[in-house]
Amino acid sequence: MMRPTWQERPLSSGIVWLVVAALVSVPAFADVLVTKSGAKYEGTVTDEGDNYVLVGANGAVMTWPKGVVKEVIKGQGLTPRTSPATRDANAAGPPGTVDVTSAPAPEPPVGLFPIQQDGKWGFINRTGEVVIKPRFDGVIGFSDGLAAATVDKKMRYIDKTGKEVLQAHEFESASAFQEGMAAVAVLKDGVKTWGFIDKEGKTAVKPKFSYVWGFREGLAAVFVGGEWGYVNKSGNLVIPARFRDAGDFSEGLARVNLGEDWGYIGKKGEFAIAAKFAGAGDFSGGLAPVQIGTKGWGYIDKTGKTVIPPQYGYADKFSDGLARITVDVQMSGKVEVNGRPILTVMGKDGYIDTTGKSVIDPQFQFAGAFSEGLARVMIDGKYGYIDKSGKVVVKPPFNRAAGDFSQGLAQVTIGDKSGYIDKTGNWIWKPTK
């Protein structure tokens, strides 16, 4: 899953994910927001000036410019999704939540998937068998062998048997583990500060940062003194805070912003590719998407050389050998969160290979990254899955943003219920509230 940064495409057409607080009890939705493309999203919707803000069941805060919204229907919402659709949170969530400040939506390496029954959360295996009985108020999935869970707003980490192996009761918020570290926050005098704990529960990095991303390739981006830098797992600020914004390290490089333009640094903080791009994404397979002035988005290699010329309204990083691109942009704009501009794009989505050749023609209202050979796409306002030839292999009856496949399963919703399907579209866990 992708981080909703200022230059990256939102997860659905016309939608910007600003905050994900993934460990909460799940109420029924109250409202439905309908975009001009016909897509519907459920949550609690408030009118905030030029935008509508929707708070989802898992704590996700989504903002739409009013120009892309057709209508808001109050009091007719559905049951919420059971897991976050994006990996980051960058602001305070409600007490007792787990903020996914840094990790991707966790992929359970032990083959366990979160489900909800009668208002409580537990886990099933790949065959749909309940392995950890639903008894938690909220969970986020397994990562680094542990899952975060909460009961009575008290957080803890459990192993694959459901046994509590690590308490996190003293923290206001916590995240999934990543590279053996979990971001945690303490609240003092109304101010939340972030640090990290290790898998023994020891404080590895003292909570003193306003915001943090998670550890990637041994370093984590942290916000201190109004700027971003990077710490190692000992808590040392190894790359001084001097950037207006900063991304994760990927293939040895991280995208950073000194002002208006983006470039890439190495792990000593030196610029490997000069800051000269209007937008930038992470490296994957030796290539990174960048926005070159007003020419649009293309791709560069690690020397900064343009490999695929700028020609797209938006371009995502490569995954499974293909990258999503957007053409015929109907709407684009920016909103601010925590002082950070976030790009929104609506158009037609398709896919290219690493040579820039069009593999699947742009035709979808929305398309996700390929994962395990399949990608979720929106057709006529509903979600299904295509293979790498563009063939629809799972027809789109799903009414909300379906998840990526992980270990053979994907979480989807139909009507007002959520469940899991396999790659043929068969239910492994039939939809439940």
N, C-alpha and C positions, 0 to 999 in steps of 0.2 A: 504494500500500500504506500501511497505517496504522501509526503509532508505538504500541508497546505500553505506553502510559503508565498511570498509576494509575487513571485514570477511563475508559479506553477498553476496548472489547470485545476479547477475544482473537481471534486469527485463526480458530480453530475452537472449537466448543462445548467448554467445559471445559478449554481449553488456554491457558496463558499463555506468551508468548515473552518471555524475559528477556534473552538475549544472542544476537546473531548475529555469528559470525565467519565470513565468507563465503569466505575464500580458503584452503582447506586441501586436502590430498590426501584422497581419499575412500575410506575403508575399507568393507567390508561390514558391515551392521548385525548386532548380536548379539541384540537383544531386541525383543519386541513388547509395547506397552502398550495395553490394551483398556479404553475408557471404558464407563460404564454405558449410554451411548447406542448402543454397538456400534461406534463408530469405533475404528480401529486406527492406531497410530503406531509407527514403527520407530526404533531407536537403541540406545544403551547406557543402561540404566535402573539407577539406584541408589535405595536406600531412605534418605530423610533425614527421620526423625521423622514429622511429620504429612503430608509430601509425598513424591511420587515425582519424581525429576529425571531427564530424558532428554536426552542429548547427541546431536544429530543429525549427519549426515554433513558438513553445511556449517558445523559448529561451533555451530549453534543450540542454546541451552540452554532447555529447556521444563520447567515445573513444574506438576504437577497436585496439588491436594488429594486425599488418599486417599479422601475421601468420594465422588468422582466416578469413581473407577477400579474397574473390574470385576475385572481380573486383569492380571498381568504374566507374560508367557511368555518365559522365558529361552532364548536361543540359537536362536531361530527367525526372526530378522529378515530383512528384504529389503534390496535395494540402495537407497541413499539418494537423496534428491532432489539435483538438480544446481545448484540456486540457492536463495537464501534466500527465505522467504515473507514477510519483513517487513524494514523498512528500517533498523532501529536496532541498535546495540550500545552498551552502556554500561559494559562491564567488560573486563578484560584477557582476550584470547584467547590460545591457545597460540602460541609463537614461530613466526614465519613466516606468520601469518594476516593477512588483511585484515579489519578490523572495520568493519562498515557502521554507523558511529557516528551517521550523520546523514542519509545519502542514502536516498531511496526505492529499492526494488529497481530497479537502473538499467534504463531503457528505452533500447535501443540506437538512437540517432538515425541511425546509418549502416546500419541494417537487418541487423545481425549478432547472432546468438544463440549462447550457449555450449552446447557439446555435449561428451560424453566418449566416447572410444574407447580400449579397451585400457589404461585407467587414466590416460590423458592427456586434456588439455582443449584444445579449439580452438573455432572459430566457423563456423557456417553462415549462408547468406543466407536470404531469405524463401522461396526455392524448394527449399531443402534441399541446396544445393550447398555443399561444404566450401570455405570461402574462406581460413581460417587453419588450417593443419594442426594437429591435436592434438599438442602437444609440451610443454604446461605442466602443472605439478603441480596447479594450481588457478587459477581466474579469477573475477572478477566482471565483469558485462557493461559495455558501453560507456555512458559518460555524459560529456557535454561533449566528445565526440569521442575519448575515450581509454578503454581498459580496463585494469584492474589484473590482473597475472599474476605467478605465482611459479614459480621453478625452484630446486630445492635450498634452499628456504626463503629465497631472495633475491627481493625484490619489485622489480617494475618496471612501467612503464606502456607500453602498445603502441598504435599507431595502427591504422586499419582494414586496413592491409596486413599487420599482424603485426609490423611493425618496432618495435624498442624505441626509444622517444623520450625516456624519462625514467627514471632509476634512483631507486629508493627503498630501496636495500640497507641503508642505515644505520638505518632505522627498525624498531622492534619490530612495529609494526602500521601500517596505512594504510587509507584508505577510498576510495570512488569520488569523482571530482570532482563538485562541485556549485557552480554559479555561479563557476566558475574556481578553486575552492579545494578541496583535499583535506585531510581531517583525518589527522594522523600522530602517532605516539606514540614516545617514547624511553623506555628503561628504564635507570634508574640506582639502584644500591643496592637493587634489588628493587622500586622504585616506578616505576610507569608514569605519565607525564604527557603531555598532548595539546596540540598546536598545529595550525597549518595551513601548507601549502605552496601556491604558485601553480603554474601550468602550465609555468613555466620551471624548476621544481624549487627555487626560492628559498623560504627560510623567511619567510612573511608574518606569521605570528603565532607567537611563540616557544612551545615546548611547556612550559607551566607550569600547566595546568589538570588537575584530576582526571578530569573528564568533559567532553565537548562534544557538542552537536548540530551539524548542518551549517548552512551559510549559507542563509538564506531571506530574500529581499527585502533583501539587503545586510547582515544581522546574524546572528550565531550565538549561541546560548545556551551559556554556559560555567559550570562549577562551580568556585568558588574560595572558600576560607575557610569552607566549610560551607554556602554559599548560592549561588544562581544569579543571574547577570547576563547582559549581552550585550556582545559585542565587534564592532567593525567590521572591515573587511578590512585595516586598518593595525594591528590588534591593540589598539586603544584600547578600554578598558572604558567604553563610551558610556552604558550603563545600569548603574548600580552593582549589585553583587551583594547583594541583600536579600530574595530570594524563596526560599521553601522549595522550590519547583519552578517550572519554566518551560517553555513549549512554543515551537514555531516561530512566526515571524510569518506571517500569512496574511491577505491583503487589508488589510494595514496594521495589524493588531492581533495580539497574542500573549496567550495565556491564561497566567496566573500564579497562584501560590498563596502567600499570606502566612502561612497557618496552617492553618485547617480549610477555608476557603472559597476559591472561585475567582472571578477577575475577568479583565478584559482591559485591557492597556496599549497606548499608542501608542509610536512609535519614539523619543520623548524620555523614556520611562519613566513618563509620566503615566497615571493610570487613566482610561480612556475609559468603562469599565463597571465599577461598583463590585464588589468581591469579596463576593459573596453567594450563590454557587452551590455546591452540594455536589459537582458534577462539571461538566466543561466540555470541549468539543471545538473543533476549528478552524473558522474561518469558511470558507464556500464558497457562492458565489452570494448573498452578503449575509446568510446565515443561519448560526447555529452551534447545535449541540446542547448543552443544559445540563440538569443535574439540579437540580430545584428542591425542596429539602428532601426530605420523604418522599412527595411527590406523583408523583415519577417524572421521566422525561426528556421535554423538549419543545424548542422552538426559539425563539431570540431574534434580533432584527435588531441592527444596529450601534449603535443608541441604547440597547440593553438591553431594549427592549420585547418582551414575549412575543407571538410571532406564531402559533406552534402550541402550544396548552396542554400542560402536562406530563401524560402519560398512558401512557408506555411504560416497560417495564422497562429498556430501553437504547435509545439512538438514536445513529446514526452521522452523519457529515457528508454533504452532498449530492454526488453524482457523476453526471454525465450526466443531471442533472435529477431524479434519484430518490435517496432515502436509505433505508438499511436500518434497520428498527426491530425490537425484540424485545418480545414479549408472552408471557403465561403463563410467567413465569420459574419454572423448577424449582429452580434453585440459583444463588446468587450469594455471593461472598465476596472476601476480599482476601488477598494474600500480599505479603511484603516482599522487595524487592531493592534493595540499596544504600540501605536505609532508606526506600524509596519504596513506598507501598501501591499494589498493582496489582489492579484489579477483574476478577473472572471472572464471566461470566454464561452461563447455559444456559436456553434457552426456544425459542419458535417465531419464526422470522425471516420478515419480509415487507418491503414497500416502500411508501413514501408519496411524493407529489409536494410541491412547495413550498407548496401551500395546506393541506397536512395530509391531503389525501384519500388513502384507501387505494387503491393502484394494483394491487398484488399482495398478496393476503391472506397473513397470517403462516401458514406451513405447513412451512417447511424447518427441518431440524436445524441447519443453518448456511447463511448466505448471505453472499456477498462484495459489494463495491461494483461498480456497473456500470462497465464500461470498453469503449469502442468498441461500445456497444450490447448487450453481453452481460454476464452476471454468473454466477459459479460458485456452485453450490448443492449441498448435501448431501441426498441422498434415499436412505433405507435404508442409511446408512453409506457410500455411494459418491458421487463428485462428477460433476456434469455442468454444463451451461450453459443458462440461460434467456434469452429476449429480454424486451423491456420490457412485453410483454403477459402475461408469466408462462409462455409456452409453452416447453417443453423442446425446444431446437433441437439440442443435442448430448447424447445419452443418457449416463447416469452409470455407465460401467463403471470409472471411474478410482478407484483404491483409496486415494489419498492426496490431500492438499489441492492441487488443481490451481491453476495460476497464472492471473492476469488476462491478458486479451488485450492484446497490444502490437504495433502494426504488423501486425495481421492474424493473429498466431500466439499460441498459449498453450502453456506447458509443462505436461505432464501425466505421470502414471505409471499404469501398468497392470501388474498382477502385480508383478514385481520390477524393471521396466525403465522408463526415462524417455524421452520424446520430445516432439515438437511437433505440434500439430494446427492446421488452419485453422478458419474459422468454420462450416464444414459438418461438422466432425468428422473430416475426412480427414487421414491422417498425411502431414505434410510431411517430418518426420524420424522414421523408424520407431524404436520404443523400443530403446534400447541401454543396457547397463550403463555 
